[in-house]
């Protein structure tokens, strides 16, 4: 048994784009929405629609994490942003599309490469948990339908504590409610801001999943890997 394997007991994973392939699955859902709602009458192609929607959506998620906007503002603004150019300002219609989109995401099952293999490797030696900023009504379904749920004892959501990663409060909440020691815990995630800086704020060691070889700003992570398989070399 390696020193690191003997040290860590509780592993806290981010879900979106760490285990569940959010970038792919959400894009598939958005293309279905584009087709089924006939947005092609206004946008020349799906890529035109996607390239308008996605950067704005990502900016809104940053504001949501920073508590500059609430959940309802995030949901309405990201959809009305692409509906208004079509002359649609109806908030009820935006909510309808949102609910349709979220339901569709729960049916998508593509995982990040190596996710199941890694979890099979870890599950007998560690306690596994999820910490996510995602919405309550879809995260559990995404995990169940994609085969992730059986590996995890519990999922901790930002909605449980009304605060998002990277704030330390959600990490403290997860430690307390999983009966995990801070020094024996490890956070694994793809977002340097939300997962790595958040865990650093809570004095928890981290593994940064960094497939794009991005540069980090601030304090370096405890470990960095470029694939999920690389985590086996640490644990």
Buried (B, 14 or more C-beta within 10 A) or exposed (E): EEEBEEBBBBBBBBBBBBBBBBBBBBBBBBBBBBEEBEBEEBBEEBEBBBEBBBEBBEEBBEBBBEEEBEEEEBBBBBBBBBBEEEEBEEBEBBBEBBEBBBEBBBEBEBBBEBBBEBBEBBBEBBBBBBBBBBBEEBBBBBBEBBEBBEBBEEBBBBBBBEBBBBBBBBBBBBBEEBEBEEEBBBBBBBBBBBBBBBBBBBEBBBBBBBBEEEEBEEEEBBBBBEBBBBBBEBB
